[in-house]
Amino acid sequence: MAEELHHHTHIEGTTIFDGEMAMKGYALNKMCFSFNRADAREEYLSDPEAYYQKFKLSDEQKQACRDKNVLAMIAAGGNIYYLAKFAGIFKLDVQDVGAQQTGMTKDEFKEKLRKAGD
């Protein structure tokens, strides 16, 4: 039974968010959760590097945040539900994130969605 809990089907291009990734991404996700508060968003925007230090982000997590690279944040243990808080600070919507995840421009991604709806 324990083996079943740790077995994941490999899905090409997908990072599985499991217990190991939750531990890896704890600091990043905790930071992103803080963005529920306006004062936290303001503090972050005034000095992102100090904010990374405050939450003890790893170098990998810091660089992903600097680059505003959602895929890199996921690889660094980020959970998409918390990362949405980070994306919102920069006025990125779900289509911006979807475009990053698929390697498309936002316009290409929107067109793909439109065609899928036909």
Order of alpha helices (4+ residues) and beta strands (2+ residues): alpha-alpha-alpha-alpha-alpha-alpha-alpha-alpha-alpha-alpha
